[in-house]
Amino acid sequence: MRVDVARVVDGASFGAVHLWVIVIGFLCMTTDGFDLQSMSFTAPAVAVEWTIRRELLGPVLAASIVGMAVGSVLLGWIGDRIGRKRSFGLCFALMCLGSIGSYLSRDLLQLTISRLITGLALGGATPLATALISEWTPKSWRALAIAIVIVAVPAGGMIGAAVSERIIPTYGWRAVFLVGALVPLLCLVVTWLEVPESPHFLARSPTRRVQLAVLLNQIVRDRPFTGEEEFVATAPRTTQRNELFALLQFPYLSTTVILWITFSLNTLALYGFVNWLPTIMASTGISLVTALGSAAWFNIGGVLGAICGSVLISWLGSRLVGSMTALMAMIAVFVVGMIVASIHSEGSPWLLPAVLICGMCLNGTQVFLYAVAANAYPTPIRATGVGCAAAVSRVGGVGSSVVGSAMFLLGLSVTTYFDVLAAVAGGVMLGFVFLRGQISRTA
C-alpha cells in the first residue's frame, strides 16, 4: 500500500508526540538564543581583563554572524542528506565545542575562531528545528508551532542576560561560556535519545519503514501501520537555478531588492543594539550589572513583540503594523541614546522601559519580515526567496560590528552611535511602506 506521509501528519490530531517535539524544539532553541548573545554579555569583561580597546571586539562579535551565514546553508545541506536529527545533534556538538574553545581562549584570535565555530551551529539550528517541527506538526498547528520556536531565541537571550548578570561578577566571564558548553551537551543527549527523526527523511529510506511505521502509529492510532507499506513524502520543489533568477526578474525584482535592503537594515539595527549595548553602557561608567540587566529587558521585549505583533498583523495587516513598529523602534533607539549619554552610574528609571520597547520593535520587525517574505513569493520560489533574504540579511549583522567598532575607533559619542541606529530603523520603516506582497488584514 502506498502511503503519503505528509497527508498522514496533516490529518492527525494534535497529540503528545507533537507537543513533545515542540517542547524539545523550544528548549533547544532557547539554548541557541543563549549562545547567540553570550559574546555580547561577556564583551565588557573581556575588554577589561585583557586590557584591549573596545573597537578590537568588532571581529569577535562579527565572527558568529559570519559563521551563521555559512552554517545555515552548510548544515541545511547536510540535514537533507543525513537527516534532521543527526544534523541537529551536530549543531549542538559544534555549539559545545565553540563554547569550550571560548572558555579556554587566551587571546582575541582564539576567541574569534571559537565564536566562528559557534556561529556555524547557531546558523544551522534554526532552519533544522523549523524543518523538523514543520514536518511533524499537523498543518493547522504548524504556524503556531514555528512561532513558538522562533520566540525561544529571544527567550534564551533573556535567560542568558540574567545568568550572566549573576555569575560574571563572582566567577568571571569564562563561566558564561562554560554554561554555554554544558547546556548544548545536555541538549545533544536529549536530541539523540528523544527527538524523532523527520518522517519525510525516513520515507526516503526503504530500510527504515518499520521505524517510520512505529512513529506514525503514535499519532494515528485508528489506522496502525505495519512497516510493509510504501511510504512516500510530498516534498517541495528543489531549489534550482531558474528559481534563483526568478527572484531578480519581473515581477519580483522590486520586491526582492526592497526586501533584501529592509532585512539587512533591520538586522544591522538589531545586532547593533543587542551586541554592543552592554559594551557601550559599560564604557560610559554604567555598572556591568545594570548593562546586563538592560540586555535581559531587551530580550523580554523581543518575546512580547514577536507574539503581540503577530496577532496585530492578522488584524491590521503587515504594512501598517510593520511600518509603525519600525517608527517606534526609531524613536525608542534615539531615546535610549539620550538616556545612556546622560547617566554615569546605576542608570535611569526610563532606561529599562525604553530598552524594552526597543526589544519589542526590533525583534518584532525581524519576525514580521520573515512572514512578509513568505507571503511575497508564490509557492515554487517561496523557500528560495525566504532563504536568500535571510542569508543577505547577515550583511547587516556584519555591518553592525563595523559600526560598533567605528564608534570607539573614531571616538564618536554615545548619542551619535544610537542616532545612526535610529536612522537605520527609519530606513526599515520606509522599506515596509514600499514593500510589495504584504500580508492583508483579516479583520
VOKOLVEX-80655 format. One record per residue (C-alpha): residue number from 1; residue in one letter; x, y, z. Coordinates in Angstrom, 1 decimal, padded with zeros to 4 digits. Last residue first. Layout:
<pts>
{pt NUM; a; {X; Y; Z}}
...
</pts>
This chain:
<pts>
{pt 443; a; {-010.5; 041.9; 010.4}}
{pt 442; t; {-008.3; 039.8; 008.1}}
{pt 441; r; {-005.7; 042.4; 007.2}}
{pt 440; s; {-003.5; 041.6; 004.2}}
{pt 439; i; {000.0; 040.3; 004.5}}
{pt 438; q; {002.3; 042.4; 002.3}}
{pt 437; g; {003.5; 041.3; -001.2}}
{pt 436; r; {005.0; 044.7; -002.0}}
{pt 435; l; {007.5; 046.7; 000.1}}
{pt 434; f; {007.1; 050.5; -000.2}}
{pt 433; v; {005.9; 051.3; 003.3}}
{pt 432; f; {007.8; 048.5; 004.9}}
{pt 431; g; {011.1; 049.7; 003.4}}
{pt 430; l; {010.4; 053.2; 004.6}}
{pt 429; m; {010.1; 051.9; 008.1}}
{pt 428; v; {013.3; 049.9; 007.8}}
{pt 427; g; {015.1; 053.1; 006.6}}
{pt 426; g; {013.9; 054.8; 009.8}}
{pt 425; a; {015.4; 051.9; 011.8}}
{pt 424; v; {018.7; 052.7; 010.1}}
{pt 423; a; {018.4; 056.4; 011.2}}
{pt 422; a; {017.8; 055.2; 014.8}}
{pt 421; l; {020.9; 053.0; 014.6}}
{pt 420; v; {022.9; 056.1; 013.5}}
{pt 419; d; {021.4; 058.2; 016.2}}
{pt 418; f; {022.4; 055.4; 018.7}}
{pt 417; y; {026.0; 055.8; 017.7}}
{pt 416; t; {025.9; 059.6; 017.7}}
{pt 415; t; {024.4; 059.6; 021.1}}
{pt 414; v; {027.2; 057.5; 022.5}}
{pt 413; s; {029.8; 060.0; 021.2}}
{pt 412; l; {032.2; 059.1; 018.4}}
{pt 411; g; {035.9; 058.5; 019.2}}
{pt 410; l; {036.7; 057.3; 015.7}}
{pt 409; l; {037.9; 053.9; 016.8}}
{pt 408; f; {035.2; 053.6; 019.5}}
{pt 407; m; {032.3; 054.3; 017.3}}
{pt 406; a; {033.9; 052.6; 014.3}}
{pt 405; s; {034.0; 049.3; 016.2}}
{pt 404; g; {030.2; 049.4; 016.7}}
{pt 403; v; {029.5; 050.4; 013.1}}
{pt 402; v; {031.8; 047.6; 011.7}}
{pt 401; s; {030.2; 045.1; 014.1}}
{pt 400; s; {026.7; 046.2; 013.0}}
{pt 399; g; {027.8; 045.8; 009.3}}
{pt 398; v; {028.4; 042.1; 010.0}}
{pt 397; g; {024.8; 041.7; 011.0}}
{pt 396; g; {023.6; 043.9; 008.1}}
{pt 395; v; {025.4; 041.5; 005.7}}
{pt 394; r; {023.7; 038.7; 007.5}}
{pt 393; s; {020.4; 040.0; 006.0}}
{pt 392; v; {021.5; 038.5; 002.6}}
{pt 391; a; {021.2; 035.0; 004.0}}
{pt 390; a; {017.7; 035.6; 005.5}}
{pt 389; a; {016.5; 037.1; 002.2}}
{pt 388; c; {018.0; 034.3; 000.2}}
{pt 387; g; {016.3; 031.7; 002.3}}
{pt 386; v; {012.9; 033.4; 002.2}}
{pt 385; g; {013.0; 033.8; -001.6}}
{pt 384; t; {014.3; 030.2; -002.2}}
{pt 383; a; {011.7; 028.7; 000.1}}
{pt 382; r; {009.0; 030.7; -001.7}}
{pt 381; i; {010.1; 030.1; -005.3}}
{pt 380; p; {007.6; 027.4; -006.3}}
{pt 379; t; {005.0; 028.5; -003.7}}
{pt 378; p; {004.5; 032.1; -004.8}}
{pt 377; y; {006.6; 034.9; -003.2}}
{pt 376; a; {005.5; 037.9; -001.0}}
{pt 375; n; {003.9; 035.8; 001.7}}
{pt 374; a; {007.0; 034.0; 002.9}}
{pt 373; a; {009.0; 037.3; 002.8}}
{pt 372; v; {006.2; 039.0; 004.7}}
{pt 371; a; {006.4; 036.4; 007.5}}
{pt 370; y; {010.2; 036.6; 007.7}}
{pt 369; l; {010.0; 040.3; 007.7}}
{pt 368; f; {007.4; 040.3; 010.6}}
{pt 367; v; {009.8; 038.3; 012.7}}
{pt 366; q; {012.6; 040.8; 012.3}}
{pt 365; t; {010.1; 043.6; 013.0}}
{pt 364; g; {009.2; 042.1; 016.3}}
{pt 363; n; {012.8; 041.8; 017.3}}
{pt 362; l; {013.4; 045.5; 016.6}}
{pt 361; c; {010.1; 046.7; 018.0}}
{pt 360; m; {009.7; 044.7; 021.2}}
{pt 359; g; {013.4; 044.9; 022.0}}
{pt 358; c; {013.5; 048.7; 021.5}}
{pt 357; i; {010.4; 049.0; 023.7}}
{pt 356; l; {012.1; 047.0; 026.5}}
{pt 355; v; {015.2; 049.3; 026.1}}
{pt 354; a; {013.0; 052.4; 026.6}}
{pt 353; p; {011.3; 050.8; 029.7}}
{pt 352; l; {014.7; 049.8; 031.1}}
{pt 351; l; {016.2; 053.3; 030.7}}
{pt 350; w; {013.4; 055.5; 032.0}}
{pt 349; p; {014.1; 054.9; 035.7}}
{pt 348; s; {017.8; 056.0; 035.0}}
{pt 347; g; {021.0; 054.1; 035.4}}
{pt 346; e; {023.4; 052.9; 038.1}}
{pt 345; s; {026.4; 055.1; 037.3}}
{pt 344; h; {027.0; 057.7; 034.7}}
{pt 343; i; {023.7; 058.8; 033.2}}
{pt 342; s; {023.1; 061.3; 030.4}}
{pt 341; a; {024.6; 059.5; 027.4}}
{pt 340; v; {022.7; 056.3; 028.2}}
{pt 339; i; {019.4; 058.3; 028.4}}
{pt 338; m; {020.0; 060.2; 025.1}}
{pt 337; g; {020.9; 057.0; 023.2}}
{pt 336; v; {017.9; 055.2; 024.7}}
{pt 335; v; {015.7; 057.9; 023.4}}
{pt 334; f; {017.0; 057.6; 019.8}}
{pt 333; v; {016.6; 053.8; 020.0}}
{pt 332; a; {013.0; 054.3; 021.1}}
{pt 331; i; {012.1; 056.8; 018.4}}
{pt 330; m; {013.5; 054.6; 015.6}}
{pt 329; a; {011.9; 051.5; 017.1}}
{pt 328; m; {008.5; 053.2; 017.2}}
{pt 327; l; {008.8; 054.0; 013.5}}
{pt 326; a; {009.8; 050.4; 012.8}}
{pt 325; t; {006.7; 049.2; 014.7}}
{pt 324; m; {004.6; 051.7; 012.7}}
{pt 323; s; {005.9; 050.5; 009.4}}
{pt 322; g; {005.5; 046.8; 010.3}}
{pt 321; v; {002.0; 047.1; 011.8}}
{pt 320; l; {000.6; 049.2; 008.9}}
{pt 319; r; {002.2; 047.1; 006.1}}
{pt 318; s; {001.7; 043.8; 007.9}}
{pt 317; g; {-002.1; 043.8; 008.0}}
{pt 316; l; {-004.4; 045.1; 010.7}}
{pt 315; w; {-006.0; 042.1; 012.4}}
{pt 314; s; {-003.6; 039.3; 011.4}}
{pt 313; i; {-000.7; 041.7; 011.8}}
{pt 312; l; {-001.8; 042.6; 015.3}}
{pt 311; v; {-001.5; 039.0; 016.4}}
{pt 310; s; {002.0; 038.6; 015.0}}
{pt 309; g; {003.0; 041.8; 016.7}}
{pt 308; c; {001.8; 040.6; 020.1}}
{pt 307; i; {003.9; 037.4; 019.9}}
{pt 306; a; {007.1; 038.7; 018.3}}
{pt 305; g; {007.0; 042.0; 020.3}}
{pt 304; l; {006.4; 040.3; 023.7}}
{pt 303; v; {009.3; 037.9; 023.2}}
{pt 302; g; {011.6; 040.6; 021.9}}
{pt 301; g; {010.6; 042.9; 024.8}}
{pt 300; i; {011.8; 040.3; 027.2}}
{pt 299; n; {015.0; 040.2; 025.2}}
{pt 298; f; {015.7; 043.9; 025.6}}
{pt 297; w; {014.8; 043.6; 029.3}}
{pt 296; a; {017.6; 041.0; 029.7}}
{pt 295; a; {020.1; 043.2; 027.8}}
{pt 294; s; {019.2; 046.1; 030.2}}
{pt 293; g; {020.0; 043.8; 033.2}}
{pt 292; l; {023.4; 043.1; 031.6}}
{pt 291; a; {024.2; 046.8; 031.5}}
{pt 290; t; {022.9; 047.4; 035.0}}
{pt 289; v; {025.1; 044.5; 036.3}}
{pt 288; l; {028.1; 045.8; 034.3}}
{pt 287; s; {027.8; 049.2; 036.1}}
{pt 286; i; {027.4; 052.3; 034.0}}
{pt 285; g; {030.6; 054.2; 033.5}}
{pt 284; t; {030.1; 055.3; 029.9}}
{pt 283; s; {032.1; 052.4; 028.5}}
{pt 282; a; {030.0; 049.9; 030.4}}
{pt 281; m; {026.9; 051.2; 028.5}}
{pt 280; i; {028.7; 050.8; 025.2}}
{pt 279; t; {029.9; 047.3; 026.0}}
{pt 278; p; {026.5; 046.1; 027.3}}
{pt 277; l; {024.6; 047.6; 024.3}}
{pt 276; w; {027.0; 046.4; 021.6}}
{pt 275; n; {025.6; 043.0; 020.6}}
{pt 274; v; {021.9; 043.8; 021.2}}
{pt 273; f; {021.8; 047.2; 019.6}}
{pt 272; g; {024.0; 046.8; 016.6}}
{pt 271; y; {022.6; 043.3; 016.2}}
{pt 270; l; {019.0; 044.6; 015.9}}
{pt 269; a; {019.9; 047.8; 013.9}}
{pt 268; l; {022.1; 045.9; 011.4}}
{pt 267; t; {019.4; 043.1; 011.2}}
{pt 266; n; {016.8; 045.8; 010.5}}
{pt 265; l; {018.9; 047.3; 007.7}}
{pt 264; s; {019.7; 044.0; 006.1}}
{pt 263; f; {016.0; 042.9; 006.1}}
{pt 262; t; {015.0; 046.2; 004.6}}
{pt 261; i; {017.6; 046.1; 001.9}}
{pt 260; w; {016.8; 042.4; 001.0}}
{pt 259; l; {013.1; 043.1; 001.0}}
{pt 258; i; {013.4; 046.2; -001.2}}
{pt 257; v; {015.5; 044.3; -003.7}}
{pt 256; t; {013.4; 041.2; -003.8}}
{pt 255; t; {010.1; 043.1; -004.1}}
{pt 254; s; {011.5; 045.3; -006.9}}
{pt 253; l; {012.7; 042.2; -008.8}}
{pt 252; y; {009.6; 040.0; -008.2}}
{pt 251; p; {007.5; 040.8; -011.4}}
{pt 250; f; {009.8; 040.8; -013.3}}
{pt 249; q; {013.2; 039.2; -012.7}}
{pt 248; l; {015.7; 039.1; -009.7}}
{pt 247; l; {013.8; 036.5; -007.7}}
{pt 246; a; {013.2; 034.4; -010.8}}
{pt 245; f; {017.0; 034.1; -011.2}}
{pt 244; l; {017.2; 032.0; -008.1}}
{pt 243; e; {014.2; 029.9; -009.2}}
{pt 242; n; {015.9; 029.3; -012.6}}
{pt 241; r; {019.0; 028.0; -010.8}}
{pt 240; q; {017.1; 025.3; -009.0}}
{pt 239; t; {015.8; 025.0; -005.5}}
{pt 238; t; {014.1; 021.5; -005.2}}
{pt 237; r; {010.4; 021.6; -005.4}}
{pt 236; p; {008.6; 020.9; -002.1}}
{pt 235; a; {008.4; 017.3; -000.9}}
{pt 234; t; {005.4; 015.0; -000.9}}
{pt 233; a; {006.8; 012.1; 001.1}}
{pt 232; v; {006.3; 008.5; 000.2}}
{pt 231; f; {005.9; 005.4; 002.3}}
{pt 230; e; {005.4; 002.0; 000.6}}
{pt 229; e; {003.7; -000.1; 003.3}}
{pt 228; e; {005.2; -003.2; 004.9}}
{pt 227; g; {006.1; -001.2; 008.0}}
{pt 226; t; {003.0; -002.5; 009.9}}
{pt 225; f; {000.9; 000.7; 010.1}}
{pt 224; p; {-001.9; 001.2; 012.5}}
{pt 223; r; {-005.0; 003.1; 011.4}}
{pt 222; d; {-007.1; 004.3; 014.3}}
{pt 221; r; {-004.0; 005.3; 016.3}}
{pt 220; v; {-002.6; 007.9; 014.1}}
{pt 219; i; {000.0; 010.0; 016.0}}
{pt 218; q; {001.9; 007.1; 017.7}}
{pt 217; n; {001.3; 004.8; 014.8}}
{pt 216; l; {003.3; 007.2; 012.6}}
{pt 215; l; {006.4; 006.7; 014.8}}
{pt 214; v; {006.1; 002.9; 014.7}}
{pt 213; a; {005.5; 002.9; 010.9}}
{pt 212; l; {008.6; 005.1; 010.4}}
{pt 211; q; {010.8; 002.7; 012.3}}
{pt 210; v; {009.3; -000.2; 010.3}}
{pt 209; r; {009.9; 001.6; 007.0}}
{pt 208; r; {013.6; 002.3; 007.8}}
{pt 207; t; {015.1; 000.0; 005.1}}
{pt 206; p; {013.1; 001.7; 002.4}}
{pt 205; s; {014.8; 005.1; 003.1}}
{pt 204; r; {013.1; 008.2; 001.6}}
{pt 203; a; {010.2; 007.9; 004.0}}
{pt 202; l; {012.6; 008.3; 006.9}}
{pt 201; f; {013.5; 011.8; 005.6}}
{pt 200; h; {009.9; 012.9; 005.3}}
{pt 199; p; {009.1; 011.4; 008.7}}
{pt 198; s; {011.8; 013.6; 010.3}}
{pt 197; e; {013.6; 011.7; 013.0}}
{pt 196; p; {012.1; 011.6; 016.5}}
{pt 195; v; {013.8; 013.6; 019.3}}
{pt 194; e; {014.2; 011.6; 022.5}}
{pt 193; l; {017.6; 009.9; 022.8}}
{pt 192; w; {019.9; 011.8; 020.3}}
{pt 191; t; {018.2; 015.1; 020.9}}
{pt 190; v; {018.2; 014.7; 024.7}}
{pt 189; v; {021.9; 013.9; 024.7}}
{pt 188; l; {022.7; 016.8; 022.4}}
{pt 187; c; {020.6; 019.1; 024.5}}
{pt 186; l; {022.7; 018.2; 027.6}}
{pt 185; l; {025.8; 019.0; 025.7}}
{pt 184; p; {024.2; 022.2; 024.5}}
{pt 183; v; {023.7; 023.1; 028.2}}
{pt 182; l; {027.2; 022.3; 029.3}}
{pt 181; a; {029.0; 024.4; 026.7}}
{pt 180; g; {027.1; 027.7; 027.2}}
{pt 179; v; {027.4; 027.2; 030.9}}
{pt 178; l; {031.1; 027.1; 030.5}}
{pt 177; f; {030.9; 030.1; 028.1}}
{pt 176; v; {029.2; 032.2; 030.8}}
{pt 175; a; {031.8; 031.0; 033.4}}
{pt 174; r; {034.5; 032.5; 031.2}}
{pt 173; w; {033.2; 036.0; 032.0}}
{pt 172; g; {034.3; 035.9; 035.7}}
{pt 171; y; {033.1; 033.7; 038.6}}
{pt 170; t; {031.6; 036.3; 041.0}}
{pt 169; p; {030.8; 039.4; 039.0}}
{pt 168; i; {030.2; 037.3; 035.8}}
{pt 167; i; {027.8; 034.8; 037.5}}
{pt 166; r; {024.8; 036.9; 038.4}}
{pt 165; e; {024.4; 039.3; 035.5}}
{pt 164; s; {025.5; 036.5; 033.1}}
{pt 163; v; {022.6; 034.3; 034.2}}
{pt 162; a; {020.0; 037.1; 033.7}}
{pt 161; a; {021.5; 038.0; 030.3}}
{pt 160; g; {021.5; 034.4; 029.2}}
{pt 159; i; {017.9; 033.9; 030.3}}
{pt 158; m; {016.8; 036.9; 028.2}}
{pt 157; g; {018.9; 035.7; 025.3}}
{pt 156; g; {017.2; 032.3; 025.5}}
{pt 155; a; {013.8; 033.9; 025.5}}
{pt 154; p; {015.0; 035.9; 022.4}}
{pt 153; v; {015.6; 032.6; 020.7}}
{pt 152; a; {012.5; 030.8; 022.1}}
{pt 151; v; {010.2; 033.2; 020.2}}
{pt 150; i; {011.2; 031.5; 017.0}}
{pt 149; v; {010.2; 028.0; 018.4}}
{pt 148; i; {006.8; 029.2; 019.5}}
{pt 147; a; {006.2; 030.8; 016.1}}
{pt 146; i; {007.1; 027.5; 014.4}}
{pt 145; a; {004.5; 025.7; 016.5}}
{pt 144; l; {001.8; 028.4; 015.9}}
{pt 143; a; {002.3; 028.2; 012.1}}
{pt 142; r; {002.2; 024.4; 012.1}}
{pt 141; w; {-000.9; 023.8; 014.2}}
{pt 140; s; {-003.5; 023.5; 011.4}}
{pt 139; k; {-000.9; 021.8; 009.1}}
{pt 138; p; {-000.3; 019.0; 011.6}}
{pt 137; t; {003.2; 019.1; 013.1}}
{pt 136; w; {006.0; 016.6; 012.3}}
{pt 135; e; {007.4; 018.1; 009.1}}
{pt 134; s; {007.0; 021.7; 010.4}}
{pt 133; i; {008.8; 020.7; 013.6}}
{pt 132; l; {011.8; 019.2; 011.8}}
{pt 131; a; {012.1; 022.0; 009.3}}
{pt 130; t; {011.9; 024.7; 011.9}}
{pt 129; a; {014.5; 022.9; 014.1}}
{pt 128; l; {016.8; 022.5; 011.1}}
{pt 127; p; {016.3; 026.1; 009.9}}
{pt 126; t; {017.1; 027.4; 013.5}}
{pt 125; a; {020.0; 025.1; 014.4}}
{pt 124; g; {022.1; 025.6; 011.3}}
{pt 123; g; {023.1; 029.2; 011.8}}
{pt 122; l; {023.7; 028.8; 015.5}}
{pt 121; a; {026.0; 025.8; 014.9}}
{pt 120; l; {028.2; 027.6; 012.4}}
{pt 119; g; {028.2; 030.6; 014.7}}
{pt 118; t; {029.7; 028.6; 017.5}}
{pt 117; i; {032.6; 027.6; 015.2}}
{pt 116; l; {033.1; 031.3; 014.3}}
{pt 115; r; {032.9; 032.2; 018.0}}
{pt 114; s; {035.8; 029.8; 018.7}}
{pt 113; i; {037.8; 031.2; 015.9}}
{pt 112; t; {037.3; 034.8; 017.2}}
{pt 111; l; {038.2; 033.7; 020.8}}
{pt 110; q; {041.4; 032.1; 019.6}}
{pt 109; l; {042.3; 035.3; 017.6}}
{pt 108; l; {041.3; 037.6; 020.5}}
{pt 107; d; {043.7; 036.0; 023.0}}
{pt 106; r; {043.8; 033.3; 025.8}}
{pt 105; s; {040.7; 031.3; 024.8}}
{pt 104; l; {039.8; 028.3; 027.1}}
{pt 103; y; {036.2; 029.3; 027.7}}
{pt 102; s; {035.8; 030.4; 024.0}}
{pt 101; g; {037.1; 027.0; 022.9}}
{pt 100; i; {034.6; 025.3; 025.3}}
{pt 99; s; {031.8; 027.4; 023.8}}
{pt 98; g; {032.8; 026.5; 020.2}}
{pt 97; l; {032.9; 022.8; 021.0}}
{pt 96; c; {029.5; 022.8; 022.8}}
{pt 95; m; {027.9; 024.7; 019.9}}
{pt 94; l; {029.6; 022.3; 017.4}}
{pt 93; a; {028.2; 019.3; 019.3}}
{pt 92; f; {024.8; 021.1; 019.5}}
{pt 91; c; {024.7; 021.6; 015.7}}
{pt 90; l; {025.8; 018.0; 015.1}}
{pt 89; g; {022.9; 016.8; 017.1}}
{pt 88; f; {020.6; 018.8; 014.9}}
{pt 87; s; {022.3; 017.3; 011.9}}
{pt 86; r; {021.7; 013.8; 013.2}}
{pt 85; k; {018.0; 014.6; 013.9}}
{pt 84; r; {017.3; 016.4; 010.6}}
{pt 83; g; {018.6; 013.5; 008.5}}
{pt 82; i; {021.9; 012.5; 006.9}}
{pt 81; r; {021.5; 014.0; 003.4}}
{pt 80; d; {018.9; 016.8; 003.7}}
{pt 79; g; {020.4; 017.8; 007.0}}
{pt 78; i; {023.9; 018.2; 005.5}}
{pt 77; w; {022.5; 020.8; 003.1}}
{pt 76; g; {020.8; 022.6; 005.9}}
{pt 75; l; {024.1; 022.3; 007.9}}
{pt 74; l; {026.0; 024.0; 005.1}}
{pt 73; v; {023.5; 026.7; 004.2}}
{pt 72; s; {022.5; 027.9; 007.7}}
{pt 71; g; {026.1; 027.2; 008.9}}
{pt 70; v; {027.7; 029.6; 006.4}}
{pt 69; a; {025.6; 032.6; 007.3}}
{pt 68; m; {025.7; 031.7; 011.0}}
{pt 67; g; {029.5; 031.5; 010.9}}
{pt 66; v; {029.6; 035.1; 009.6}}
{pt 65; i; {027.3; 036.2; 012.4}}
{pt 64; s; {029.4; 034.3; 015.0}}
{pt 63; a; {032.6; 036.0; 013.8}}
{pt 62; a; {031.1; 039.5; 013.8}}
{pt 61; l; {031.3; 039.9; 017.6}}
{pt 60; v; {034.9; 038.7; 017.6}}
{pt 59; p; {035.7; 040.9; 014.6}}
{pt 58; g; {034.3; 044.0; 016.4}}
{pt 57; l; {036.0; 043.4; 019.8}}
{pt 56; l; {039.0; 045.4; 018.6}}
{pt 55; e; {036.9; 048.6; 018.9}}
{pt 54; r; {036.8; 048.1; 022.6}}
{pt 53; r; {040.5; 048.6; 023.2}}
{pt 52; i; {042.2; 045.8; 024.9}}
{pt 51; t; {043.2; 045.4; 028.6}}
{pt 50; w; {042.7; 041.6; 028.5}}
{pt 49; e; {040.6; 041.6; 031.7}}
{pt 48; v; {038.8; 044.8; 030.9}}
{pt 47; a; {038.0; 044.1; 027.3}}
{pt 46; v; {036.8; 040.6; 028.2}}
{pt 45; a; {034.6; 042.0; 031.0}}
{pt 44; p; {032.9; 044.3; 028.5}}
{pt 43; a; {032.5; 041.6; 025.9}}
{pt 42; t; {030.9; 038.9; 028.2}}
{pt 41; f; {027.3; 039.7; 027.6}}
{pt 40; s; {027.8; 040.4; 023.9}}
{pt 39; m; {029.7; 037.2; 023.5}}
{pt 38; s; {026.8; 035.2; 025.1}}
{pt 37; q; {024.2; 036.6; 022.7}}
{pt 36; l; {023.9; 033.6; 020.3}}
{pt 35; d; {024.8; 031.1; 022.9}}
{pt 34; f; {021.7; 031.9; 025.0}}
{pt 33; g; {019.5; 032.1; 021.9}}
{pt 32; d; {020.6; 028.7; 020.7}}
{pt 31; t; {020.0; 027.3; 024.1}}
{pt 30; t; {016.4; 028.6; 024.0}}
{pt 29; m; {016.3; 027.0; 020.5}}
{pt 28; c; {016.9; 023.6; 022.1}}
{pt 27; l; {014.3; 024.2; 024.8}}
{pt 26; f; {011.7; 025.2; 022.2}}
{pt 25; g; {012.5; 022.3; 019.9}}
{pt 24; i; {012.2; 019.9; 022.9}}
{pt 23; v; {008.8; 021.4; 023.8}}
{pt 22; i; {007.6; 021.4; 020.1}}
{pt 21; v; {008.6; 017.7; 019.6}}
{pt 20; w; {006.9; 016.7; 022.8}}
{pt 19; l; {003.7; 018.5; 021.9}}
{pt 18; h; {003.6; 016.8; 018.5}}
{pt 17; v; {004.2; 013.4; 020.1}}
{pt 16; a; {001.6; 014.0; 022.9}}
{pt 15; g; {-001.2; 014.9; 020.5}}
{pt 14; f; {-002.6; 017.2; 017.8}}
{pt 13; s; {-005.0; 015.2; 015.7}}
{pt 12; a; {-003.5; 013.6; 012.5}}
{pt 11; g; {-004.6; 014.7; 009.0}}
{pt 10; d; {-001.6; 016.8; 008.3}}
{pt 9; v; {000.8; 014.0; 009.5}}
{pt 8; v; {-000.9; 011.3; 007.4}}
{pt 7; r; {-001.1; 013.6; 004.4}}
{pt 6; a; {002.6; 014.4; 004.6}}
{pt 5; v; {003.5; 010.7; 004.9}}
{pt 4; d; {001.7; 009.7; 001.7}}
{pt 3; v; {001.1; 006.0; 002.0}}
{pt 2; r; {001.3; 003.5; -000.9}}
{pt 1; m; {000.0; 000.0; 000.0}}
</pts>
